[in-house]
Amino acid sequence: DFKTEFHPRSKRPPLYQASEEFGRQNAEDITLGSEPWRPFASEGDYIFATVAVEAGLSAAQVDSLLRLVHCVAQGTARVTLRNNAGLHTALDRAASQ
């Protein structure tokens, strides 16, 4: 038998399953709700966290990017780059000066 303990905030009781049941979950049992990004405070936080983890960003890089995001949101900074190609065009232009 297997015992699954869920995070305390989920308020779900422990789940006991026989070995042949363990790991199987019915699609009906999966409920995403209207906020599938929970436990993150917002979908934006979830997307940022996903990108940061997938990119393997350091703590310093995460802090720098979040500072930039907040500056852009407050209107004190502006980012005009739209993609990787634009970034490299700007870098090439800067290197040639």
N, C-alpha and C positions, 0 to 999 in steps of 0.2 A: 504494500500500500504506500501511496505517496501523500504527503501533506503539503499544500501550497498555502503560504502565509502571504497575504497582501499588505501593501503599505497601509499604515494606520489611518491615513487620511481617506482611503477608499471606503472605509467603514464596511468592509466585506469580511465576513467570518472566514476562518480557515476552511479550505476545501480539501476533503479527503477523497482519494480516488484509488481504485484498484489499478494495478500496473497496466492492464489492457485498456483502461480508459484514459490514463495519464497522457497529456499532450494533445488530446483530441478536444476540439471545441466546435460546437455547432455555430453556423453563421448567425442564427437567430440570437445567440447569446451575446454576440458582439454588438454593443450599442455605442455609437460614436457621439450621439447627441448633437446639439447645435454648436458646440465648442470642442471640436476634436483635438485641439492643441493643448487642452488642459493636461497637466497642472500649470502650464505657463500662463502668465497673466494676460497675454494677448497672442494672436496669431503671428504678429510681427516678431515678438520675442521668440516664439517657437522657430520661425524661419531663420532668424539670426543665429540662434543656438545650433540649428542643424548645419548651417553653412560654416559656422566657426569650428564645430567639431569635425565635419567632413574635411575641412581645409587644414586641420591640425594647427590652428592658430595658437600662439603663445598667450599667456595672460596679458602681457604688455600689448600685443597686437589687438586682442579683444578690447582692452581698455581704450586704445587709440581709436579704433573704429567706432566704438560706442560714443566717445567724445565727439567725433565727427558727426555721427547721426544726430546727436542732440543739438549741435551747432546748426546743422542744416534745418532741423525742425524749428529752431528758434529764429531762423533767418539771419544768423550771423556768419554763415558760410554757405557757399554754393558749389555744387558739384555738377559739372557739365558733361563729364565722361559718361558714355552710354553703354560701352562694352569693352572687351579686351582689345579689340582692334583700335579703338579710339585712345585707349591708354597707351598703346605702343606707338601710335602716331605722335602723341604728345611727348612721349619719352624721346623718340627719334628727333623731334623738332628741338627739344631742350638740349640734347647732346650735340647738335650741330651748331649751336650758338656759342 
